[in-house]
Amino acid sequence: MPGSFLMSANVTDQHQAAQTVVETITAMASAGRPLMARVVPADKVSFWEHYPEADARDEVTRSRWYYHAHAPDDRDAREHGHFHLFLHRTQLDNPEAFVVAPAAGEEAPAHVTHIAGMSIDHSGIPISWFATNRWVTDEFFYPAEVVTAHLARYDVNRTGEDPLVNRLLTAMVALYRDELEHLLQARDATVAKLVEDAGPAAFESGPGVLATIPIDLDAKIDGSILNKPHS
């Protein structure tokens, strides 16, 4: 049956993604250079700065990421910093299907939509996903169903940045596709309530983080590997 084939293909993709996550984190640990050490300067982290400065952009897909850290009084004590992950509008089947655009519209400096933020702890291990309001990343804001329909296109393996970082981020989106769908649906439900009260201005002010989910990487990887379909 077609549905069974699609389900098996999705499970296989998640198994492969889980293997990649294990391989990349293990390689980082073996080299003694955790995730954040491959992104930020060795001497210090400047709060709020983008690393890399102009973002990491895949030369083929145009997917991108950047990393930054908030000041200690503006973040969870467990968090070192977080990655912001984006699809480029050209990766969407209908780039005009956005709900809200940046004030600059088609002249906006970045034609991206935010998938999610991924927080990491002080050992460089992912600990949570979060979804943000439009103003946080100045994105083209698309409905959850549009973003999640294109998650399989997120690929940052050719950004020119550290290959292990690129591979890990690409694999994390593939591994957590279901959770990211739920996260973005929760984001949309929250912003809908904000819009009821404040109108479209709700996209430009107010809460920055609209939804969060924890990451239990060990449990997720174990489940993905155990659920590998038999050949």
N, C-alpha and C positions, 0 to 999 in steps of 0.2 A: 504494500500500500504506500502511496506517496507520503502520507503523514508519518508512517513508521520510518521511511528513509530519511526524512528531514530530521526526525528526532535523533536517529542514530548518528547522522552527520554532525548535529549540534553537540552531542555527547563526545564524539571523537575530537572535535575542535577544542572542547573544554579540557579533554585529557591532554592534548598536545600543548595547550596553553599552560596547564598545571606543570607539565614537565619543564617547559621553558622557564617558568617562574622559579622552580626549584634549581634548575641549572644556573640561572643568572645570579640568584642570591648566594648560592654555594660558591660560585666563582668569585664573587665580590668578597665573601668572607675569607676564602683561601688566600686572596691577594692582600687581605688586610685593609681594603679600601671600601667602606660601606657606601651606600647609595648616595648620600648627600656629599661625600668627599669627592665624588666623581662629577659633581655639578658646580659646587661653590669653591671659591679660592681657599687654599689651605690655611691662610693666615687669619681670616675673619669673614663673618657674614654681615653684610650691610642689610639691615632690616628693610623690607618692602621692595628691595631691588629685584629685578628679573634676572634669573640665571638660566641660560645665557642672556646677555643684555637685549638682543633683538629676537629672542625666543628661538627655540629649536624647531626648524621647519623641514619637513620631509620634502626632498627635491622632486619627488614623483607625485605623491598623493596630495601634498600640501597640508596634511595633518600637522599639528604642532603641539608643543608643550613648553612650559617654563616652570621653574622652581623659585619659590621665595619663602622667607620666614618673617613672621610678625614679631614685634617686640614681645618680651616675656609676659608683660601685663595684658597682652591682647591675644593670648593663645593658651590652649590647654597645656599644663605643665609637662604632659607626656610627649607633646609634639615638638619636634625639631623644626619642621617646616612642611610645606606641601607643594605638590605638583598641580598645575592647572592643565587640563587636557582639552584639545579642541579639534573639531572637524572644520575644514574649510568649506565655504558655501558651494564651491564648485564640485564637492563630493556628494552633494544632495541631488536627488532626482529633480526636485522642484525648488530651486534656490529662493523663489519668491514666496514660499509658504510660511514666512516668518510672521510672528504675532506683533513684535515690536522691533524696530531697527534703531541703530545709533542715531543721534541727532544729525550727524553728518550724512546719513543715508548712504547712497551709492558712493559718496566721497569718503566714507569711513576709512581710516588707515588699515584696519584689519577686518577682512570679510570672513569672520569665523563664528562658530556657535560652540558654546561651552558644553562639554560632556559632563565633567565633574571635576572636583578637586580630590586629590588623594593625599591624605596626611601620613607622615612617617614619624616613627619615634626616634629617639636619640641613638638607636642602633642601626637606623636605616630600614626598618621593617614597616611595611604599610599597616596602619591601624584603623583607618576609617575613610569612607567616601563622603563627600558633601556636595550639595547642589546649591548654586548661588542665584541671586537676583540679577537682572540684566545689567544694572549699573556697575556691578563689581568688576566685570571684565570687558565692559562696553561691547558686548556681543550682539549679533543678530539673534533674537530670542525666538526659538522654534518650539512648537508643542512637543511634549514628551514622545508621542508616537512617531514624529518625524525624525527626531534624533535617534531613537532606539532602532528604527528601521535601517539606519545606516551605520550602526556601531561596528559591523564587520569590516567597514572600510577604513577604520582607524588603523593606521600603520605609520610608525615613525622610525622605521629601521634605516632610513637614509637621510638623517638630519646632519650628519657630520659630527655629532656629539658622541660621547662615550657609547660604544656599541652595546654594552651590557645594560645601560640605562634605557636606550632605545628599545631593546628587545623586551626588557621587563615591562615597560609601560604598554607596549603593544599587546603583550600577553595578558597583562592584568585586565585590560578592557575586554579581551576575548573571554577570559576566565569568569569575569563578573558581569557578563552581559545581562543575565536575568535580574541581578540585584540593581544594576544601573537603571534598568527599565522601571523597577519599583521606586527607586530613588527619584527619578525624573517625574514620575506620576505624582509622587508626594509633593515635589516642588510645585507642580502645576496646581495641585489642590490648594496649597498654601497661598500661592500668588493670586489665585482666583478670589480667595477671601479678602486679601489685601485690596484687590481692585474693586471689590464690592464697596469697600469703605472709602477708598481714596481715588478711585478712577485710574486712568492710565498713569498718573503720577506715581503710583505704587511701584512701577518698574524702575523708577529713577531715584528712589530714596527709601528709607526704612530699613528693615532687616536685610543684611547681606547674605546670610546663610538661611536657606529655606527648608532644607531637609538634610538629614545625616543618617548613615548606617555604619555600624562597626564592621571592621574586617577581622575575621578570625582565620588567618591564612593557613594554619595547620589543618583546621577542620575542613576548609574549602578544598585544599589540595588532596587531603585524604579521600574526601567524598568524590572528587573528580577522577582520581586514579582508580578507586574501587568501582566506579560506575562505567569504566571503559567497556564498550560492547565487545563481545567475543567474536572473533573472525570465523 
